[in-house]
Amino acid sequence: MSHRDDAVVLKDEERQPCEIWTRVMGYHRPVSSFNIGKKGEYAERLHFRESACGPLTPCRPEA
């Protein structure tokens, strides 16, 4: 039996909205409460991954 056989499948009417929170000015707030300017700033955010640095993996900017 594969992992997919155990997957739970929900109908659209069984789903519920997911509230997204983010950190703003030192505290957490729901994105739904943002004004139009703050929603624009949130949409323009860049996402990145930070890799670990150490003796075997020196820190270098990715190309």
N, C-alpha and C positions, 0 to 999 in steps of 0.2 A: 504494500500500500504506500503510495507516495504522499508527500506533505500536502499537496493540493487537494487530495481526497478529503482531508479533515477541515478544509477552509470553510469558514462561516460566510454565507452569502446573504446579504440583507436586501430587501426590496426598498425602493426609494421612500415609500411611505413609512418604513420602519426606522429610517435614519433620523438623526437630530443634528441641528447646527452645532458646529464646533466654535467655541469662542477663543480667539487668539489674543494672548497677552504678550506684551513686550516691555522692556525696561526703558523708561524715559525720565531723564533728569534725576536719576538716582532711585527711582521707585518703579514698581510694575503697575501697568494700566492696561485695560482691554483696548484693543485697536478700535473697536466699535465706538468708543467714547471720544476718539480724536476729532478735532475740528478739521476743516478741509485742508488747511496748511500742513498740519501734522500728518494727515493721511498721505499727502504728497511727499513729504520727507520720508515717511515709512516706505513708500513705494520705490523711492530712489536709492534705498540702502543697498550696499554691496555685500554679498556673502562671501566668506573666504574660509579656508581651512588652514589652521596653524599646525605645522609639523613640530615634533619634538626635537630639541637640540641636545647634543651630548658629545662625548669624546669620539664616538664612532659615527655620528651624524652631525657634522658641523652645520651651523645655521647659514643659509644662503637664500637670497631672494629667488623665487621661481622665475624662469624665463618665459 
